């Protein structure tokens, strides 16, 4: 079973993403910020990471940079509501840093599930 790590400081969004990914047949772990997420990642291996970009402690941009440098094979999806200046600024930067896909919140959950399946080559 493919394993996904979800990193988002918004508890409702984190829970929604966990339920959706579990329903889609993935094993899921979740963290409230990038620092905790990377601790999970270093203790276990994951096939894909879904990370919010604007979070306390360690933001998604730092998380993406670390993962791309140290775990180049992992697939990464960046998500963002944009904070003060909007997702249209943050999401292209996340793609430049190495995210495979990016979604502006709110997004259709089916689109995210389909992107995960495509990135992991799962039917």
C-alpha positions as a printed NumPy array, in Angstrom:
array([[  0.   ,   0.   ,   0.   ],
       [  1.327,   3.452,  -0.939],
       [  2.031,   5.811,   1.956],
       [  1.183,   9.508,   2.038],
       [  2.301,  12.169,   4.492],
       [ -0.047,  15.129,   4.884],
       [  1.345,  18.339,   6.392],
       [ -1.157,  21.111,   7.166],
       [ -1.63 ,  23.327,  10.208],
       [ -5.408,  23.531,   9.671],
       [ -6.845,  20.595,  11.626],
       [-10.072,  20.424,   9.604],
       [ -8.181,  20.387,   6.299],
       [ -5.716,  17.807,   7.652],
       [ -8.567,  15.535,   8.769],
       [-10.42 ,  15.958,   5.465],
       [ -7.304,  15.092,   3.461],
       [ -6.552,  12.08 ,   5.671],
       [-10.073,  10.698,   5.281],
       [-10.08 ,  11.283,   1.525],
       [ -6.705,   9.596,   0.998],
       [ -7.613,   6.652,   3.235],
       [-10.899,   6.262,   1.347],
       [ -8.883,   6.249,  -1.899],
       [ -6.872,   3.32 ,  -0.537],
       [ -3.698,   4.941,   0.783],
       [ -1.971,   4.597,   4.132],
       [ -1.786,   8.084,   5.673],
       [  0.162,   9.919,   8.365],
       [ -0.397,  13.588,   9.229],
       [  1.548,  16.427,  10.829],
       [  0.587,  19.969,  11.833],
       [  3.735,  21.658,  10.49 ],
       [  6.788,  21.025,   8.338],
       [  9.139,  20.342,  11.229],
       [  6.918,  17.562,  12.604],
       [  6.312,  16.273,   9.098],
       [ 10.012,  15.938,   8.389],
       [ 10.487,  14.1  ,  11.69 ],
       [  7.854,  11.594,  10.539],
       [  9.538,  11.394,   7.15 ],
       [ 12.931,  10.625,   8.652],
       [ 11.438,   7.858,  10.848],
       [  9.515,   6.204,   8.019],
       [  9.335,   6.368,   4.234],
       [  6.521,   7.889,   2.223],
       [  5.728,   7.779,  -1.469],
       [  4.081,  11.192,  -1.591],
       [  3.841,  14.326,   0.55 ],
       [  0.95 ,  16.794,   0.464],
       [  2.067,  20.002,   2.156],
       [  0.436,  23.303,   2.889],
       [  2.709,  26.252,   2.185],
       [  1.847,  28.746,   4.923],
       [  2.308,  27.203,   8.39 ],
       [  3.9  ,  28.011,  11.733],
       [  7.239,  26.47 ,  12.736],
       [  8.399,  25.342,   9.283],
       [  6.595,  26.407,   6.131],
       [  5.942,  24.31 ,   3.071],
       [  8.624,  25.987,   0.95 ],
       [ 11.342,  24.895,   3.39 ],
       [  9.803,  21.435,   3.556],
       [  9.744,  21.074,  -0.234],
       [ 13.349,  22.275,  -0.493],
       [ 14.529,  19.779,   2.142],
       [ 12.623,  16.862,   0.603],
       [ 13.794,  17.606,  -2.938],
       [ 17.424,  17.772,  -1.783],
       [ 17.404,  14.72 ,   0.498],
       [ 14.655,  12.514,  -0.987],
       [ 14.514,  13.386,  -4.699],
       [ 12.298,  10.395,  -5.52 ],
       [  9.371,  11.456,  -3.314],
       [  6.387,  13.016,  -5.059],
       [  5.212,  16.353,  -3.642],
       [  1.904,  18.193,  -3.929],
       [  1.76 ,  21.767,  -2.613],
       [ -1.539,  23.26 ,  -1.436],
       [ -2.225,  26.814,  -0.33 ],
       [ -4.959,  29.259,   0.514],
       [ -2.369,  31.946,   0.004],
       [ -2.095,  33.796,   3.28 ],
       [ -1.914,  37.572,   2.872],
       [ -0.974,  37.747,  -0.794],
       [ -2.88 ,  34.847,  -2.346],
       [ -1.988,  31.385,  -3.666],
       [ -1.106,  32.681,  -7.134],
       [  2.192,  33.909,  -5.668],
       [  3.11 ,  30.899,  -3.545],
       [  2.089,  28.003,  -5.774],
       [  4.351,  28.843,  -8.753],
       [  7.252,  29.231,  -6.313],
       [  6.479,  25.792,  -4.864],
       [  6.618,  24.301,  -8.36 ],
       [  9.948,  26.043,  -8.976],
       [ 11.323,  24.479,  -5.788],
       [ 10.322,  21.016,  -6.951],
       [  6.674,  20.33 ,  -6.118],
       [  5.144,  18.022,  -8.735],
       [  1.679,  19.587,  -8.55 ],
       [  0.073,  22.572,  -6.842],
       [ -3.515,  23.299,  -5.818],
       [ -5.115,  26.513,  -4.587],
       [ -7.539,  26.059,  -1.678],
       [-10.363,  25.35 ,  -1.922],
       [-10.026,  22.638,  -4.542],
       [-12.206,  19.677,  -5.576],
       [-11.005,  16.725,  -3.504],
       [-11.46 ,  14.428,  -6.509],
       [ -8.904,  16.505,  -8.434],
       [ -6.39 ,  15.986,  -5.633],
       [ -7.08 ,  12.246,  -5.428],
       [ -6.671,  11.921,  -9.206],
       [ -3.372,  13.845,  -9.075],
       [ -2.093,  11.557,  -6.288],
       [ -3.063,   8.447,  -8.241],
       [ -1.414,   9.765, -11.396],
       [  1.813,  10.742,  -9.62 ],
       [  1.995,   7.334,  -7.915],
       [  0.918,   5.492, -11.071],
       [ -2.023,   3.882,  -9.263],
       [ -5.344,   3.085, -10.915]])
